[in-house]
Amino acid sequence: MQELTKRYCEFRDEVFEFLEGGEWRDVGEGRMTHDKRVKVGEWKEVVIFGSNEVEGLDYTKNVLKDVLPEGTVKMCEEGGGEVILSRLGGRARIKKHVGPSNLRLTCHLGVKVPEGCGIEVAGVEMGWKEGECIVFDDGYEHRVWNDSEEDRIVLLIRFWNPVVEEGEREGFLEEAKRRKEEDYRERWHPPKEEGEEWIEGIIEEGRRCAKCGVQGKEELRIGQRERFEIYCRSCGNIETRD
């Protein structure tokens, strides 16, 4: 990501101009991926490459297409990742969580970084600096905090782990497409009212997976034929409920 750091000054002004009036959405808006299990406080995003990407930021997009690792934009377009501006509000925290796979890595480029912000990945604490990048594997447990009164903003980029072969990429993208379709069904065909109480019970109880025994890694989703599935993010086990 050295080239990204070098060329940050070229698109910095456009990004800061956008920050003054751009439309921000809740992270994972319309999905069950990032809810109150994950965040405390305000956590917003603007999608640059990926689902529901924002109009504008044209110069920034062109620079990013030039400097991002090969295959990054394609991965975003096919639902396997995203390039976003991520805004964490003052006094907000993102609780410990893990990403879906280590086939991809995550880069954070500092855009607006007040004091009192940080990220911990696999027990190692790090911080951001404007115009500089940190790269980590979000397959490890990680958390983020902002103890200031100001917004913390980073440019977040998902890109392929360099050790991943082309064939492995295709398999991951197929799985990402499947999950994207499920997200769509969850957004436009939400559970009925009586089901919502049951959903909250499953989420809040912090169940242990029946297969691997890990606690708090299960999430509820709508699977095939509109049936509920309890999916374990630790081992991939799926339990179907009518």
Secondary structure, DSSP 8 states (H G I E B T S, - for coil): -HHHHHHHHHHHHHHHHHHHH---EETTTTSSSSSTTTEES-EEEEEEESTT--S--HHHHHHHHHHS-TTHHHHHHTTS--EEEEEE-TT-EEEEE--S-SSEEEEEEEEE--TTEEEEETTEEE---BT-EEEE-TTS-EEEEE-SSS-EEEEEEEEE-TT--HHHHHHHHHHHHHHHHHHHHHHHS---HHHHHHHHHHHHHT-B-TTT--BS-EEEEE-GGG-EEEEETTT--EEEE-
